[in-house]
Amino acid sequence: MAKVEEEARGRITIVPATDVINNDESPAMAVRRKQDASIVVATRLVRDGLADGLLTAGSTGAFMAAGLLILGRLPGVKRPALAPILPTIDGHGVVLLDVGANMDATPENLLQYAIMGSIYAEQVLARPKPRVGLLNVGTEPGKGNELAKEAYQLISQRQLNFIGNIEARDLLAGQADVVVTDGFVGNVVLKFMEGMAFGLFEMLKVEFTSDWRSKIGAGLLLPSLRRFKRSLDYSEHGGAPLLGVKQPMIKCHGSSKSKAIYNGLRQALLFIENRSGEVISAAIASSD
């Protein structure tokens, strides 16, 4: 342990930050006014070239505001997208974007989300020719509202591995590597899944402790239950990138432990090494 700490001293620089952004503050106003908040200080370090990327487990709103106001968008990107990896039955996970960076979206925004998500899945998650789906209420091309119909046409005209519409019930089936939707729907899906996972484990806990027979059964099933819980664990993938800003930014869950932070840093490193931001910018420019 002492050796690790000694090695870290030569590789880690601590930059003081005295302000705190509270949950009840407007993220954009707080980022503008609290210049010594940690998220603001860290994002300035990235902007000024003193760091190559940013990872935080703090306020999501402040994270996104700092990305937009301090780093800015990549050339050609109209709106960035927050892109977490949701668990799937096959264990590979699916990138869902956007989940709340922007509540409203245009068909052109969804096209850009598809491009950015595809590049991220290919370069950071090592998915060759990632399958891109559009979240909709049916699988037929003519399904959905006007936003979904127009986005379908735009995405299908691009050189993406577009597999068409994906229904919410198939989201976790592993049919796609990337699924695109607007931020309002994406955020509802994400929060529902988080609540469903928590509720499921709570119901299992009640059932497995209801009587002595259930307790014995729970003991026998414990290894399988632990594997099942790991398959739903966000820390396996790290965090959600904010795609479309000029430098890599990764948002980890507020309750992240060391494993999630490690995997989030690994994501950022792959993003930097593959120069994914430049690839995204070039791909967006060619789509105009």
C-alpha positions as CSV (number, residue, x, y, z in Angstrom):
1,M,0.0,0.0,0.0
2,A,2.8,2.4,0.9
3,K,4.5,1.7,-2.5
4,V,1.2,2.4,-4.3
5,E,0.8,5.7,-2.5
6,E,4.5,6.7,-3.2
7,E,4.0,6.0,-6.9
8,A,0.7,7.9,-7.0
9,R,2.4,11.1,-5.6
10,G,4.4,11.5,-8.7
11,R,1.4,11.0,-11.0
12,I,-1.4,12.8,-9.2
13,T,-1.8,16.6,-8.8
14,I,-4.5,17.9,-6.4
15,V,-6.1,21.2,-7.4
16,P,-8.1,22.9,-4.6
17,A,-11.7,23.8,-5.1
18,T,-13.7,25.5,-2.4
19,D,-17.2,26.1,-3.7
20,V,-20.0,23.5,-3.7
21,I,-22.9,23.3,-6.1
22,N,-26.0,22.2,-4.2
23,N,-28.8,20.1,-5.6
24,D,-31.4,22.8,-5.3
25,E,-29.4,25.3,-7.5
26,S,-29.9,25.9,-11.2
27,P,-27.0,24.0,-12.7
28,A,-26.3,26.6,-15.4
29,M,-26.4,29.6,-13.0
30,A,-24.3,27.7,-10.5
31,V,-21.6,26.9,-13.0
32,R,-21.5,30.5,-14.1
33,R,-21.4,31.9,-10.6
34,K,-19.4,29.4,-8.6
35,Q,-16.1,29.5,-10.4
36,D,-14.3,27.6,-7.7
37,A,-16.7,24.6,-7.6
38,S,-14.9,21.3,-8.2
39,I,-16.7,20.5,-11.5
40,V,-16.0,24.0,-12.8
41,V,-12.3,23.8,-11.8
42,A,-11.9,20.3,-13.3
43,T,-13.6,21.2,-16.6
44,R,-11.4,24.3,-17.0
45,L,-8.3,22.1,-16.5
46,V,-9.6,20.0,-19.5
47,R,-10.4,23.0,-21.6
48,D,-6.9,24.5,-20.9
49,G,-5.1,21.3,-21.9
50,L,-3.9,20.5,-18.3
51,A,-6.1,17.3,-18.4
52,D,-7.3,15.2,-21.3
53,G,-10.7,14.2,-19.9
54,L,-13.1,14.4,-16.9
55,L,-14.9,12.0,-14.7
56,T,-17.4,12.8,-12.0
57,A,-19.9,11.2,-9.7
58,G,-21.4,14.6,-8.7
59,S,-24.4,16.5,-9.9
60,T,-25.6,15.5,-13.4
61,G,-27.0,18.9,-14.1
62,A,-23.8,20.7,-13.2
63,F,-21.8,18.1,-15.2
64,M,-23.8,18.8,-18.4
65,A,-23.8,22.6,-17.8
66,A,-20.0,22.6,-17.4
67,G,-19.6,20.6,-20.5
68,L,-21.7,23.0,-22.6
69,L,-20.6,26.3,-21.1
70,I,-16.9,25.6,-20.5
71,L,-15.9,23.0,-23.1
72,G,-18.5,23.7,-25.7
73,R,-19.8,21.4,-28.5
74,L,-17.8,19.7,-31.2
75,P,-18.1,21.4,-34.5
76,G,-21.3,20.5,-36.2
77,V,-22.9,18.9,-33.2
78,K,-26.2,20.6,-32.5
79,R,-26.9,19.0,-29.1
80,P,-24.8,16.6,-27.0
81,A,-26.3,13.4,-25.6
82,L,-25.9,11.5,-22.4
83,A,-25.3,7.9,-23.2
84,P,-25.3,5.3,-20.4
85,I,-24.9,1.6,-21.0
86,L,-28.0,-0.5,-19.9
87,P,-27.6,-4.2,-19.0
88,T,-28.9,-6.8,-21.5
89,I,-29.7,-10.5,-21.3
90,D,-26.5,-11.4,-23.3
91,G,-24.3,-9.4,-20.9
92,H,-23.0,-7.0,-23.5
93,G,-25.1,-4.0,-22.7
94,V,-26.8,-1.4,-24.9
95,V,-25.9,2.3,-25.3
96,L,-29.1,4.4,-24.8
97,L,-29.0,8.0,-25.9
98,D,-30.1,10.6,-25.1
99,V,-31.3,10.1,-21.4
100,G,-31.7,13.7,-20.4
101,A,-29.0,16.1,-21.8
102,N,-31.9,17.6,-23.9
103,M,-35.5,16.9,-23.2
104,D,-36.7,17.8,-26.7
105,A,-35.1,16.7,-30.0
106,T,-35.5,17.1,-33.7
107,P,-35.0,14.3,-36.3
108,E,-31.6,15.8,-37.1
109,N,-30.7,15.5,-33.4
110,L,-31.6,11.8,-33.4
111,L,-29.5,11.3,-36.5
112,Q,-26.5,12.8,-34.8
113,Y,-27.2,10.7,-31.7
114,A,-27.1,7.6,-33.9
115,I,-23.8,8.6,-35.5
116,M,-22.2,9.5,-32.1
117,G,-23.5,6.4,-30.4
118,S,-22.3,4.1,-33.2
119,I,-18.8,5.6,-33.1
120,Y,-18.7,5.3,-29.3
121,A,-19.8,1.7,-29.4
122,E,-17.3,0.8,-32.0
123,Q,-14.2,2.6,-30.6
124,V,-14.8,2.4,-26.9
125,L,-16.9,-0.7,-26.4
126,A,-15.2,-2.7,-29.2
127,R,-18.4,-3.5,-31.1
128,P,-17.6,-4.0,-34.8
129,K,-20.4,-2.6,-37.0
130,P,-22.6,-1.7,-34.0
131,R,-26.3,-2.3,-34.6
132,V,-28.3,0.9,-34.2
133,G,-32.0,0.9,-33.4
134,L,-34.6,3.7,-33.0
135,L,-36.8,3.4,-29.9
136,N,-40.4,3.3,-31.0
137,V,-43.9,2.0,-30.2
138,G,-43.7,-0.6,-33.0
139,T,-41.1,-2.2,-35.3
140,E,-42.7,-1.2,-38.6
141,P,-41.1,1.8,-40.4
142,G,-44.3,3.8,-40.4
143,K,-44.9,3.6,-36.7
144,G,-44.6,6.3,-34.1
145,N,-45.0,10.1,-33.9
146,E,-43.7,12.5,-36.5
147,L,-40.3,12.8,-34.8
148,A,-39.8,9.0,-35.0
149,K,-41.0,8.7,-38.6
150,E,-38.7,11.5,-39.8
151,A,-35.7,10.3,-37.8
152,Y,-36.2,6.8,-39.2
153,Q,-35.9,8.2,-42.8
154,L,-32.8,10.2,-41.9
155,I,-31.0,7.4,-40.1
156,S,-31.8,4.8,-42.8
157,Q,-30.1,7.0,-45.4
158,R,-26.8,7.0,-43.6
159,Q,-24.1,4.4,-43.8
160,L,-24.9,3.0,-40.4
161,N,-25.8,-0.5,-39.4
162,F,-29.4,0.6,-38.8
163,I,-31.7,-2.2,-37.9
164,G,-34.9,-0.1,-37.7
165,N,-37.3,0.4,-34.8
166,I,-36.9,-1.2,-31.4
167,E,-39.7,-1.5,-28.9
168,A,-39.1,-0.9,-25.2
169,R,-39.9,-4.5,-24.3
170,D,-36.9,-5.6,-26.6
171,L,-34.5,-3.0,-25.3
172,L,-32.7,-5.5,-23.0
173,A,-32.9,-8.4,-25.3
174,G,-29.5,-7.6,-26.9
175,Q,-31.0,-6.9,-30.4
176,A,-29.1,-3.7,-30.7
177,D,-25.8,-2.1,-29.6
178,V,-27.1,1.4,-29.7
179,V,-30.7,2.7,-29.2
180,V,-31.6,6.3,-30.0
181,T,-34.4,8.4,-28.5
182,D,-35.1,11.9,-27.3
183,G,-34.0,12.9,-23.8
184,F,-37.4,12.9,-22.2
185,V,-38.3,9.3,-23.2
186,G,-34.7,8.2,-22.6
187,N,-34.8,9.6,-19.0
188,V,-38.1,8.0,-18.3
189,V,-36.8,4.6,-19.5
190,L,-33.6,4.9,-17.5
191,K,-35.4,5.9,-14.2
192,F,-38.0,3.1,-14.7
193,M,-35.3,0.5,-15.1
194,E,-33.5,1.7,-12.0
195,G,-36.7,1.6,-10.0
196,M,-37.7,-1.8,-11.5
197,A,-34.3,-3.3,-10.5
198,F,-34.5,-2.0,-7.0
199,G,-38.1,-3.1,-6.6
200,L,-37.4,-6.6,-8.0
201,F,-34.6,-7.2,-5.4
202,E,-36.8,-5.9,-2.6
203,M,-39.6,-8.2,-3.6
204,L,-37.2,-11.1,-3.8
205,K,-35.8,-10.3,-0.3
206,V,-39.4,-10.3,1.1
207,E,-40.2,-13.7,-0.5
208,F,-36.9,-15.3,0.5
209,T,-37.2,-14.3,4.1
210,S,-40.9,-15.1,4.5
211,D,-40.5,-18.6,6.1
212,W,-37.8,-21.2,6.8
213,R,-38.4,-23.1,3.4
214,S,-37.8,-19.8,1.5
215,K,-34.7,-19.1,3.5
216,I,-33.2,-22.6,2.7
217,G,-34.1,-22.0,-1.0
218,A,-32.5,-18.6,-0.9
219,G,-29.3,-20.1,0.5
220,L,-29.1,-22.6,-2.4
221,L,-29.8,-19.9,-5.0
222,L,-27.4,-17.4,-3.5
223,P,-24.6,-17.9,-6.1
224,S,-27.1,-17.5,-8.9
225,L,-28.7,-14.4,-7.3
226,R,-25.3,-12.8,-7.0
227,R,-24.5,-13.4,-10.6
228,F,-27.9,-11.9,-11.5
229,K,-27.3,-8.8,-9.4
230,R,-23.9,-8.4,-11.1
231,S,-25.5,-8.5,-14.5
232,L,-27.6,-5.4,-13.5
233,D,-24.7,-3.6,-11.9
234,Y,-23.9,-0.3,-13.6
235,S,-20.3,-0.4,-12.2
236,E,-19.5,-3.1,-14.8
237,H,-19.5,-0.4,-17.4
238,G,-18.4,2.6,-15.4
239,G,-20.3,5.7,-16.4
240,A,-22.2,7.6,-19.1
241,P,-20.3,9.7,-21.6
242,L,-21.6,13.1,-22.6
243,L,-21.2,12.7,-26.4
244,G,-20.8,15.8,-28.5
245,V,-18.6,18.0,-26.3
246,K,-15.1,18.9,-27.2
247,Q,-13.3,16.6,-24.7
248,P,-14.2,13.3,-23.0
249,M,-16.6,13.7,-20.1
250,I,-17.9,10.7,-18.1
251,K,-20.7,10.8,-15.6
252,C,-20.6,8.0,-12.9
253,H,-23.5,7.2,-10.6
254,G,-23.6,9.2,-7.3
255,S,-23.2,5.9,-5.3
256,S,-20.2,4.7,-7.4
257,K,-17.6,2.6,-5.7
258,S,-14.0,2.0,-6.8
259,K,-14.9,-0.5,-9.5
260,A,-17.3,1.9,-11.3
261,I,-14.7,4.7,-11.0
262,Y,-12.0,2.4,-12.5
263,N,-14.2,1.4,-15.4
264,G,-15.2,5.0,-16.0
265,L,-11.6,6.0,-16.2
266,R,-11.0,3.2,-18.6
267,Q,-13.8,4.4,-20.8
268,A,-12.3,7.9,-20.9
269,L,-8.8,6.5,-21.7
270,L,-10.2,4.6,-24.7
271,F,-12.1,7.6,-25.9
272,I,-8.9,9.7,-25.7
273,E,-6.6,7.1,-27.3
274,N,-9.0,6.5,-30.2
275,R,-9.4,10.2,-30.8
276,S,-13.1,9.5,-30.8
277,G,-14.0,13.2,-30.6
278,E,-12.3,13.9,-33.9
279,V,-14.0,10.9,-35.5
280,I,-17.4,12.1,-34.3
281,S,-16.8,15.6,-35.6
282,A,-15.7,14.3,-39.0
283,A,-18.7,12.0,-39.2
284,I,-21.1,14.8,-38.2
285,A,-19.6,17.1,-40.8
286,S,-20.1,14.6,-43.6
287,S,-23.8,14.2,-42.6
288,D,-24.6,17.8,-43.2
